[in-house]
Amino acid sequence: MNAQTSAQISSVDFVAVANDHHAEALFYYQNNWKALRTAAVKKGYIASYQLLEVEPSETTPFHFILITTYANQAQYDARETHFEELIQASGGLKLLNTLQPKDFRQVLHGQDTAISH
């Protein structure tokens, strides 16, 4: 097996809460992002995930770090199909109130990184 097919790939997003809507953002990430990844681990669609909440500062103006790790390139390549399946099975997007994600969050930076193990 070569390193290209066995390397883990992690997707990392840095997210800021917009317009002081922290409750909406936290609810969204716990009830959608985290719930979908818990299901994805159980189905073998991803290797692991982390939802980290951090205190923002002037140099790090984000509130959440979202990390999804795929065991290999095949899992990574199938991510859209797999997450769409899980979203449909979950009954769709869960929100705290009528605010949509664009109203309470902003992805400041996203990056996919291959990690060799």
Residue, then its C-alpha position, 0 to 999 in steps of 0.5 A: m500500500n502506498a502512502q498516497t492511499s493510506a494517508q489520513i486526510s483532515s478537513v479543518d474549518f475555523v468558524a466565527v460566530a456572527n452577530d452575537h448569535h452564539a446560542e444558534a451557532l452552538f446548537y447548529y454545530q451540536n445538532n447537525w455537524k456533530a450529530l452527522r459525524t457521530a453517525a459517519v463514524k458509526k458507518g465507517y464514513i470517517a475516522s474521527y472528528q473534533l468540535l472545539e470551542v475556543e475563546p476568540s481573540e484579536t489574533t484568532p477571531f474564531h469561536f469554533i474549530l471543526i476537524t473531520t478526519y478521513a481514514n484515506q483518500a477513498q473516504y475523503d472522495a466519498r464525503e459529499t455522497h455519504f454526508e448527503e445520505l446522513i443528512q437525508a436520514s436525519g430528517g434535515l437541518k435542525l435550527l434553534n430558531t428561524l435564523q439560517p446558518k448564514d445569519f449566525r456563522q462565518v467560516l473564516h478559513g477551511q483547509d484539507t490536509a493529508i497526514s501520513h501515519 
